[in-house]
Amino acid sequence: MTLVARYGHLSDGEPEWALGHGLVAGTQEWLDSYPEALALYNEALAKYEAKAFQRNRLDDLRLALELLMQSVLSNDKSLENQIAPLGRFVKDRGGSTEFSNMFQKLIDYYCKYQNSYVKHDDAVIEDEIEFVLELTSSFAKHLVRLAARDTG
């Protein structure tokens, strides 16, 4: 692993661990019950693997997350307007105040990033795409797990 970490950039191909395949595969399984979100998530992955359409990759991820939240939170609000309902949702399912606050803050920054670099400016930084993909995956997996939790 140390050799790959130090010299992986010299390889002709992308290292197998680069995308966090376990996280992505797990997210696809979790999203199976949310077909609209899964379809957009898979489109973003296909564009990522093909190294095509930088802006669209991130926009697909944002919309997948937005559709997932709309389904989980039973509303039709935009991602930016999901922050307060998201906090209540996390707390109602046993999340700590600190975790709920952190989740809300991360979603807020996620939205600001999308607005700055994707939605309004189309100024995507290639090196940041993988991180946003993995962050979106983490958000989605946690939301689906919370949605499956019985609140009664």
N, C-alpha and C positions, 0 to 999 in steps of 0.2 A: 504493500500500500504506500509506503514512503516513496518508492521510486515513481509510482503513478502520480502522487501528489507533487513531487518535485519536477518531474519531466513529462507529465501528461500532455502539456501544451505542444510537445514535439511530435506527438502521435499524428498519424494521418487522419484518424477518425476520432470521434467524440468518445470519451471513456464511458463505459456502461453505467457507472454510478452518477454521471453528470445530471441526469434528469430526476433522480430519486425515484426509480421505477417502482419500488414498493409503495411509495406514497401515492403515485399516480394510479397504479393498478387498484389499490385499496379504495381510492376515491371513486373510481369508475364503478366498483362494486357497490359502494354506499349510495351512489347516485342512480342506481338501477331503478329505484322506485320513483324517480323524478326524471322521466324521459326527455322533457324539453331541456332541462338543465344539462343532462348527460349528453344530448346531441351537440349542444354548443361547446361543452367541455371537450368532447371528442374532436370537434372541428378545430378548436384551438390547438389540441395536441398534434393533429395532422399537419397543421400549418407550422407548428414548432419543429416537428421532425423534418419537414421539407425545407425549413429555413426560408419560408415565404410569408409575405404579408405581415410584417412586424406589427403594425398598428392593429390589424384585424385580429391577430392572436390575442392581444390583450383586451380588445373590445369584446371578443367572444367570451373570454374568461369573466369579464365584468358582468356581461349579460347573463351568463350561466349562473353566477352567484346571485344576481338580482332575482332571476326566476326561481331559484331555490329558496331564497328568503321569502319571496312572495308566497310560495306554496307552503312553506313551514310556518310562516307567521300569519297566514290566511288574510292577506291583503294584496293590494295592487300598487303599493308605493314604490317609488324609485329607490335605488340603493342608498342614496344620500338621506332619504327620509325613513330609513329602517333603523337608524341608530338607537333611538329611544325604545321602540318596540323590541329590538334585539336585546337590550339590557334587561327588560322585564322578563323576556323569554328565558334568558340564561338564569336569572335569579329564581324564577318560578320552577325551574328544574334542578334546583339545589346548588347552583353556582355561587361561589363566594362573591361578595361585593367587589373585591379587588379584581377577580377574574372577569366579572361582568364589565367593570370599568375598562380593563385592559382590552377586552374583545371589542367594545364600542370604540375605543380610541384607535385601535388598529384598523377597524372598518372605516373610520373617519379619514385616517391618513391614506388608506387604500383608495377611497373616493377622490381625495385631493390629488393623489398621484395620477389616477386615471384622467381626471379633468385637465391636469397640467400637461401631461405627456401623450395622451391618447385622444381623448374626446375633442379637445379644442385646438390642439397644436400639432398633432402628428409628429412629435419629436421623440419617438421611442429610442431609448438607449439599449442597444442589443444586449449588453452585459447584464441588464436588469430583468430581462424577460423570464429567465429561468427562476429567479427568486419570486417574481410575481406569480408565476405558475404554481410553484410549491406553496406559497402563501394562500393562494386561492384554494388549492387542494386541502390544506389544513383547515381553513374556514369551513369548507363544504363538509368534510368528514365530521367535524365537531357538531355542526348544525344538524346533520342527519342523525347523529347519535343522540343528541339532546331531544330531537323530535320524536325519536323512538322511545324515549323514557316516559314512563307513566307518571303523571303529575298527581294522581289521585291518591 
